[in-house]
Amino acid sequence: MLKNRAAVLTLIGALLISNVVLLTFLVGTNPWSSDVAMGKAAPRGATIALPSLKSGEILAANRWPDACSFVRKEEIEAIFPGVKDIQQESHPITALSIKEFAAHPSWKEGDRSESGRCLYSMRLPGETYSSTLFWLRIEAVADPKLIDGYVDRLASGTNTRGAAGADRCVITDLAEGSWNCRKGPLLFTVGGQTTVTFKGTPAPAPFVWRDDVLPKFIKTITAKIK
């Protein structure tokens, strides 16, 4: 009888400890924090030279700029005051979307970009770990008219919205909040996520990220394209 009672007490103790650990984790990550301030887009640095393309021309993917060159650490700090542990990683991509534009010799010359996608990780106030992510992917560099025709097909039936600095933007995934935008000859997509909420924005984090955060990144990116 005493052994059974001791076993029950041990089990209760273990459950209490696990609950304390879980509570500590939840408080540490603070997913409902409303104390995180959001800054403004503050584009800096030199512009990124892109060739003037017309008459259906497409730039081979192996000649694309580095996706990570469009957003710098200090520009992220302007958007997220108090951000820490900013890291970035370049990723290669295969430009499959070129086939959707038109048949062109550049597809065979170079359909792979070694740094066509950039992933940024960071830790905002209220996060225990680097749980906030932002990513940028170059989709194509081509004649703007060719891109517009492609986006018309891509965006059929979806919501379209403008963003500061872009010639055109389309929300391609309402759930995840990905934006597909064009500025001049550059077609790119941005997305990401966070676990925090921001001051003065009672909406859930995914909607604030989609409607308020991503346009700041888009403004930062498009400011570098002349």
N, C-alpha and C positions, 0 to 999 in steps of 0.2 A: 504493500500500500504506500509506504514511504517512498519507495523507488518510483512508483507511478506518479506520485505527487511531485517529486523532484524533477521527473522528466517533463511534466506539464509546465512547471515553473521555468525550466530551462527553455522550453519552446516559446513561452510567452516572452521571456527575456530576449530571445533571438528575434522575435517579431518586432518588439519594441526598438531594438537596435536597428533593424532593417528600415523601419519607418523613419527613425531619426536620420539615417543616411540618405533616404529618399528625400526627406524634407530639406536637408542641407543641400542636396543637389539642386532641387527646384529653386531654393532661395538663391543659390549661387548663380544659376543660369538666368534667373529672373525674367522669364519669357514675357511677362506682362508689364515690364518696366515702362513707365511713362515719363521718365526723367531724362531721356536721351535727346539732346538737342540736334537739330538738323541745320546744316549750314547752307551755303549757296555755291553754285558752280563758279569756279574761278579759274578759267583756262589759262595756262601759262606755257612758256616754252615756244620753240620755233614751230612753224607750220611744216606739214609733211607734204613733200612734193609728189604730186600724182600727174601722170601724163595726160595731155588733152586727147581724148578719144572721141571719135565720131564715125558716122557712116557704118554702124554695126561692129566697130572694132572691140575686141576683148583683150585685156592684158593677161598674159600667161601667169598662172598662180605662182610660179617660181620667181616672178618679178614683183610680187606684192610687198608692201611694207610690213614691218614687224607689228603685229596687232598690239603688243605691249607698249609700243611707242606712242599710242594715242591717249593713254591715261597714266599720269605720273603720280608718285607717292604724295607729293604736296597737294595735288588736285583732289585726291581722295580725302586728305586731311581737311580740306576746305569744305567738302560736302559733309563729312562726319567729324565734327570737332570732338576731340577726346579719343579718337580711334587709335588702336595700338596693334602691334604685331602684323603689320601689312606685309604680305608676301605675294609674289607674282610668279607664274609659271607659263612659259610658252609651250604650245602644243602644235604639232603638225596637223594639217588637214588636207584632204583630197577634195578638190573643187568640183564636186559632182554637178553643182548647179549650172556650170558652164554649158552642159548639154542642153539645159532648158532654154538657154538664150538663143543659140543658133550654132550651126556647124561652122567651125572656125579652126584654122591650122594651129592656133595657140593651145587648143585642147591637147593635141599630141605633143607639142613642144614642152609643155610643163603644166601638168594638172595637179601638182602637189606644192603646197606652201609649207615650209618648215616651221614657220611661226605665224600661222594664220589665225590661231586662237590663243587668247590670253585669259588665264584664270587668276583672279585676285582673292586671297583669303585675308580676313582681318577680325579683330575683336573689338566690339563696341562696348561702351559702358553698360554694365549689367550682365555681360556675357563672361562666363568662366573660361570658355575656350574660344578659338577663332571660328565662330559659328556663322559669321556673315560672309557671304560669297558674292562676287560680281564677276561676270564673264563677258567677253567681247569676241565675236567671231566675224571675220571678214568673209562675206559670201561671194563677192565678185568685184572686179574693177573693170568697168566697161563703158561703152557709149551710154550716156544718161537716158537717151530715148529707148535704147534696147532694154535697160534696166526697168524703166517705167512699164514697158509692155510685159515684162516678166512679172513684175509686182502685181499688175492688173490681174493676171491669171492666178498668181499665188494667193492674192488677198480676196478673191471672190467670196462674198458672203460673210466676211469678217468685219469687225469694227475698225475704222480708220481714225487716227488722231494725229494732230500736229505736235511737233516738239521744237523747242527753240533751236534755231540754227540748221535744222534739217530741211531738205526740200520736200520730203515726204516720209511719213512713218505709218506703220501698220502694226497693230497688236496681233501677233500671230498665235498667241496662246493665252486666252483670258485667265486660265487657272494659274499658270506659272508666271504670267506677266512678261513674256518675251516681246521685245519690240524689234521690228525689222524696218530699217531706215535707209534712206539714200541721201547723200550729199554729193552733188556733182557726179563724178564717175565711180564713187565708192558705195557699195551696198554692204551693209553690216547688220548684225543682230546682237542685241544685248539682253542680259537677263541676270538672275541671281536670287538671293534670299537672305533673310535675317530673322533672328529670334526676338527682336525687341520692337517696341512701339516708340513713337516719337512725340515730343511735346506738341500739343495742339492738334494732334491727329488721332482721334478716337477710333478710326477704322482699323480693322485687323491688319497685321504687318504685311501680308501678301499684297493687299490692295494699296497700301501706302507705298510699298516698294514699286509697284507698277505705275501708280499715278503721280507720285511725287519724287521718288528717288531716281528712277531710270531717266526721266527727262533731264535731270542735272548731269548725268553721265553723258547723255546724248549731246547736250550743249557743249560739254568739255571736248568730246570727240570731234564734233563738226567744226569747232573753232580752229582746229588745226588743218582744215582742208580749205584751200583757197582756189 
